Amino acid sequence: MLCIMGFGLIWVVNYIREKTKFIYMISATQFYFTSNRDKTGEASVMAGIMISYFKHAGSIALGSLLHTFVTILRIIVDALVDAAEGKGN
């Protein structure tokens, strides 16, 4: 049960991190594409939040699930490398 809860915690943390990145990427993209030589562009953070929560929540969750698998794999490999180096000395 502890492993499942640890996995879920890592997944939730990755989900929040990825959603935050997605929101500020949407805001930066809106600012970039509404700017030109004559005027400075505008960006809406709320539009990014709406898009991330209502259109792309599943995609962000799947991506953070994949990042969670990679994170768990890295933890396991690092532990194995540390154990192998400790036995070699």
Contacts in CASP RR format, 6 or more apart in sequence:
PFRMAT RR
TARGET T0000
AUTHOR 0000-0000-0000
METHOD contacts of the structure
MODEL  1
MLCIMGFGLIWVVNYIREKTKFIYMISATQFYFTSNRDKTGEASVMAGIM
ISYFKHAGSIALGSLLHTFVTILRIIVDALVDAAEGKGN
7 68 0 8 1.000
7 72 0 8 1.000
8 68 0 8 1.000
10 68 0 8 1.000
10 71 0 8 1.000
10 72 0 8 1.000
11 64 0 8 1.000
11 65 0 8 1.000
11 68 0 8 1.000
14 64 0 8 1.000
14 65 0 8 1.000
14 67 0 8 1.000
14 68 0 8 1.000
14 71 0 8 1.000
15 60 0 8 1.000
15 61 0 8 1.000
15 64 0 8 1.000
17 64 0 8 1.000
18 60 0 8 1.000
18 63 0 8 1.000
18 64 0 8 1.000
18 67 0 8 1.000
19 52 0 8 1.000
19 60 0 8 1.000
22 48 0 8 1.000
22 52 0 8 1.000
22 56 0 8 1.000
22 60 0 8 1.000
23 45 0 8 1.000
23 48 0 8 1.000
23 49 0 8 1.000
23 52 0 8 1.000
24 45 0 8 1.000
26 47 0 8 1.000
26 48 0 8 1.000
26 51 0 8 1.000
26 52 0 8 1.000
27 43 0 8 1.000
27 44 0 8 1.000
27 45 0 8 1.000
27 47 0 8 1.000
27 48 0 8 1.000
28 43 0 8 1.000
30 42 0 8 1.000
30 43 0 8 1.000
30 44 0 8 1.000
30 47 0 8 1.000
30 48 0 8 1.000
31 41 0 8 1.000
31 42 0 8 1.000
31 43 0 8 1.000
34 41 0 8 1.000
34 42 0 8 1.000
34 43 0 8 1.000
35 41 0 8 1.000
52 60 0 8 1.000
END
